[in-house]
């Protein structure tokens, strides 16, 4: 009797073997002392590192696993390790997260001595988070306040800052959101009205629990409340807070992956919705109560764009592969809106596409046309009612785009990462009107007020207006 034997190449066999380095890092991160001991006894290297340069001791210490940290220190683990992403010493995160027992261990076990170990704490990692209000016509600083000073509690993406969210005001109260460093409310004259600590906002790549890219979702004002979307590695939520007192009005838990888009207020015929982009589902909430009204999937596993609405439709897009959808959702819908049987429309979905969604710049809708800009500078225009593509054109001279397009006086203003602002005529035909170099990188979306466009560059804030004739 012949027996069939399957032969696999060595590379395929490796798929079934565990990686002791990764297993050790994972065990240290979780605080699994028995697994850490076993892996070290079986030859796993004690100084193995993550892609961010974190060792098992670093991971155990920053997560407050005192027994694991003590064991690793007893085995000779090094204490003078810096995170290569954020340049932060081990003690930075231990002190930030108030793991006092672990801090004592590190200081007691350090061969470098107390003073040298404390010197390792990242002086360059300190940050001042400042809220400033300027006269829009002159650029004069009317007031500025330091909301927080110290080492940030989380890392950030190289293209972000610890102050990425855009402040919002109703003319009387100014709201600033600094992620893990808190939510702040100031009067129009700069007096601190209230502040709230909403916990660690450790949003990062869903595949790596140690990645932290920083908060980016901006607060929005609705009636007498400020609404905030906080999607992080665990226990995300959306909540509304009273503008004058900071008291929580409502909160809805979100079983979501980390996201970075801002919620959008949509005024419908019978109700007002808060629409959120999310990896597991796009959702609509009652703006007054926080009750979830509807949900829709599938969506990208990383979502950064903000929904927009016009003419009774809500447009949501995302561009992280493989799912890169565009949805046109009818305001006022209810329940599970997920399309069935491969359809691209329904009673609740006017139209949809499973390809063509964009990653970072948010869409823009104007005069019956939906515009999207991809990171690589591909500008697409769609009929907002039907989803038919009107044109698709590369913006010549622009290689990378992070900021979202804005529109004024029948023109699209699109800021490129390399510092050029492209002006394109709005309408059904692509026409590049001008290319305007600023001389420095631009990542933030321009803002419009009256006849002035404000552009925040890497080093300057620009205010640009047409000179009167």
N, C-alpha and C positions, 0 to 999 in steps of 0.2 A: 504494500500500500504506500503510495507516494504521499508525502506530507508537504504542503506548500509553506515555504518560509518567506516571510516578508523581510526585505533588506532595506534599511533606511540609511541615508547619508548621515554622517556625524553631525552636520548642521541641523538636521531634523531631530536627531536624538536630543540635541541640546534644548529643544523646546520643552522637553519633559523633565528637564533637570532644574532644580531650584538654584537660585543665585545666592550663595551665602552672604555676600556683601549686602545685597538688597534686603535679605532676610534680617540681617543684623540691624541695619538702619531702621527697618520697619518695627522690629521688636523694641528698639530703644525709644522710638517715637511713641509707641503705644504704652511703654512702661512695663513690658513683659520681661520681668527679671529672669525667670526660668529659661526662657528662650534665649536671652542674651548670654547667660552662662553656658548653655549648651552649644551655641554657635561659636563662642570663643574657644571652648574646649575642643571643638572640631576644626579649628584652624581659621576661622573668619578673622580678618585683620581688624584690630581694634581702632585703627586710624582710617578705615575706609571712609569715603566722603560721598555726599550727594552731589548733584550737578551744581549746587550752590556752595560747595566746600564745607558742608556741615558734617561733622563726625558723629558717631553714636553718642558720645558724651554731650556734644552740643545739642542734639535733638532731645536727649533725656532731660538735660538741664533746662532748656527753654520751655519744655512742657511740664516742668515741675515734678518729674519722677525722681524723688530724692533717693530711694533705695537703689535704683538703677545707676544714678549718677555716682553714689558712694561706691558701688561695686566697680564701676569703670575707673574711677579715680584710684581705687586700691590696686587695680591691674596696671596702673601706670599711664592712663589716658592723659593726653596733653590738654592743658587749659588755655594755651595762648593761640586759639583758633579764631579766625575771622571769617564771617560769611562773605563769600566772594561777590555776591550780588549786591548786598547793601553795605558791605565793609564794616559790619557790626561785630563787636566782640561778643563772646558767649555771655559775658556778664551783663551786656546791654539788655538782652531779652529777659534774662533772669530777673533783673531789677525792674524792668518795665512791667513784667507780669506779676511782680510782687511774690516771687518764690523765695522767701527769705531763708528757709532752711537750706535750699540748694546754694544760695549765695554764700552762706556761712561755710558750707562744704568746700566750695571753690576757693574761697579765701584761705581756709585752713589747710587745704591740700596743695595749694599752688607753691611750686618750688621757687617761683619768681619773687615771692613776698607780697605782702598786702599792697604796698604803695605801687609796685610795678603792675600788679594785677588790676588795680583800680585805674591806673594810667591807660590800660588797654580799653577801658570803656570809651566808646566812640565819641570824642569831642567833635569830630567833623560830622557826626551823625545828628548833632543837635539841630533843631529847626525851630524857627519862630513862625508861627502861623498868624498872619496879620490881616485884619480886615481894614481896607482903606476906602474912603469915599472921596471922589474928586469932582471938581466943577467941570461939567462936560464941555463947556465952551473954552475954558482956559487951561485945563489940566492941573489946576492948583489943588493940592491935597487939602480938603476941608477938615478931615479928621482921620486918624488911624488908630487902631487898637490892637494890641497883642493878645490874641485869644488864648494862645498856648505857647509855652517855650520849653523845650526839652527834646530828648530823643524820642522820635515817633514810635508808637507801639507796634506798627507793622512796617513791612518793607513796601516798596512801590515798584511799578513798572518803569523802565528807563525813559519811556515817553510820557510819564505822568509826573505829578508832584503830590505833595501831601495836601494841596489845596486845589485839586482838580474840579470839584463841584462848583457850579456857578452860583453866586449869591442871588437872592430874590428879594424884592421889596414891593410893598403896596404904597410906597411914598411916606409911610409913617413908621414902619418897622422894617428893619433889614435883617434877613436870616442868612446865616453862613453855616455851612456844613463841612466839617473837617474830618469826617470819617471817625476813626477810633479816638480822636481827640475831642469829639463832641459836636453838638448842635448849639449854636449861639444866636441870640436875638438882641439887636441893638435898636435904640431909638434913632430917629432921623438925625439927631444931634450927636450920636455916638455913645450914649449911656447904655451900659449892659443891662438888659431887662431880665434875662434868664439864660441859663445854659443847662444842657442835659447830656449826661454820659449814656450812650446807647450801646455800650459794650464794644468788644473787639470786632472791627469790620475787616476781617481778613480775607476779603475777596481775592481769588487767584484762580489759576488754571485748575479746572475740576479734576484733572488727572493726577495732580501733584498737591497733596495736602499741605506741603511746606511753601508752595508758591504764594506770594502776596503781591498783588498788583496795585493795591490802593483803591479807595472809593472814588467813584466818578459820577454816580447818579445825583442829580441836583434836586434840591427841594422845590416844590411848587406851592403856590398859595391858592387856596379855594375858600371863599367867604372869609370866615374868621379863623381859619386853620392853615397850618403848613403840613403838607403831605410828603412823606419821605419813604423811598423804596430802599430797603437794606437787604440785598441778597448776598450771602457770604457762604463760607464752607459749611456752616451748620446753623440751624435755627434762624433762618432769614425771616423777614417780615416786611409788611408795609403798614404804616401807621400815620395817624393824623394827630397834630398837637395844637393846642390853643395858641393863637398868635400872641396874645397879651401875657399869658401866664406860663406857657410851656406845658400845661397839664395835658396828659394824654386823653384824646377824645375817643379814638378807637384804634384797634390793632388787629391785623389779620396775619396769621402765620403763613409762610410760603415755603413749601417743601421744594426748594429750588436749588439749582447749581448757582454759583456766583454769576452775577450779571452787572452791567455798567450803564444801562440806559435809564433815562429819566421818565417818570410816569407822565401821562398826558391827560388833561382834563377835557372831556368831551361832553358838550351840552346837547342833549337830545330833546326830542319832543316831550317826553314824559318824565325824564330823569337826567341826572348828571352822572357820568361814569368816569372812573379813573382807570385808564388803560395802561397795562404794563407789558413790556416785552420780557420774555422769560424762556429759559432753555427747555424746561419740561412742558411749559404751556404759556401761550399768550393769554392774558386774563383781563377781564373787566370787573370792576368793583363799584358798588354804590358809593359815591363820593361823600355822602352824609353819614353812612353807617359802617362802611367797610365790608359789607356783605358781598361775597363773590357772586357775580351775576352770570358769567359765562367763561369758558376756557376753550382754547383751540391749539391743536398741534397737528403734525410734528413741527419742530423748530430746530434751529442750530443749537449745538451744545455750548457755544459761547455767543452771547448776545450783547451788543454794545449800543445799538441804535435806539432812538426814541420814536414812538409812534406819532403819526400826524393825522389830522382829520380835516375833511372838507365835504360839503354837500351830502351829509348823512352817511359818509363812509369813513372808516378808520383804516389807515394804511400802516402795515407793520412789515418790516423786512429784517433779515439777518443773513450773514454771509460766511459763517464758519462751515467749511465742508464736513460731510457730504451734503447735508440738508441746507439749502440756501434759498429759502422761500420769500415770496412776496404775497401778502394777503390783503384783500380789500374787504373789510368786515362791515356789515350793516349795523349802525348804531341802534341800540335798543334790543339787541339779540339776547337770548337766554339759553342756559344749559351748555351741553357739550356740542361745540360747533365743528368738531373734527369731520372732515369730508370723508365720505364712504365710497368704496368701490372705484377708486381711482378718479372720481369726479373732481373738477376744478371749480365748481360753483354749487351753490345750494340756496335755500331760502334765506340763509344768514350770511353767506359769502357771495359777494357780487362777482368776484373773480379771484383767481390765485395762480401762482406759478411756483413750481418746486425748484427752479433754477433761476439765477439772475439776481438773487438777493445780495445786498452789500454788507460789508463787515463793520466798518467804523463810522463813516459819515452817515448821518440820518437823512432820510428822504425829505423832499420838499414838494408840496402840491400847490399849484396856482393856475387859475383860469382853465380848469379842466385837464391839466397835464400834471402827471406825477414824474418828478425828476429823481434819479438816484445817481450817486457818484461812487465808484468803486475805489479801493485803495490805490489801484494802479492808474487812475485817471480816466477810466471809461465812464462817460456821461451817457445815461440812457433816459429817454423820454417815453412815457406811456400815456395812452388815453386813460384818464382817471376813472371813467365809467366802465370801460370794457376791458382794459388791460392790454389792448393792442399796442404793440411797440411802434412808436412814431419814428424814432431814430436812435442810433447808438453810435457814439463818436468819441474817439480818444482826444483828450485835451492835450494838444501838442505842447511840449515843453514842460509838462508836469509829470513827474515820475512817482510821487507818493502823496497821498491825500489822507489826512486824519480829520480835519475840521469839516463841519457840515456846510452845505451851501446855504446862502441867505438870498433874499430877493428884495429889490427896491426899484421903483420907477421902471418896471418892465425889464429889469436886468438881473441875471444871476451873478452873485459874487462868490467865487470859489477860491479859498486860500489853500495853496499847496504847502506841503511840509518844508520844502526848500526855500520858501520865502516869497514866492510869486503869487499875486492875486489876479485871477483870471476873471474877466468880465464877459459874460455871454448873454446874448439877446434871448429873452424868454420867448417861447413860441414853438411852432411846429417844424421849424427849420433851424438847424444848428448854425450859429454865426458867432465867431469869436470876435469881440469888439476891441479888447485890449489885454495886454499882459503887463502887470505893474510890479516891479521888484521892490521888496521892502528891505532887503539886505540882511535878513535874519530869519531863522526857522519860525514857522507858525504851526502850532498844533491845536490852538483853541478856535472855536467857531466865532466869527465876527459877530458883533452886536450892532443893532441899528437904533437910533434915536433921533427923531426929527429928520434933518438933512445930513446927519453925521453917521459915518460908519466907523466903529471902534474895532481895532484889531490888536489883539494881545500877541506880541512876538516873544521871542526867547528872552530879550533883554529890555524891550520897550513896550509901552502902550501907545498906539497910534490913533489919532482922531483925524479923519479925512472927510472933507466937505468940498463941494463945488464953490469956487469963489463967486460972489455976486458980480453981475455984469456992471 
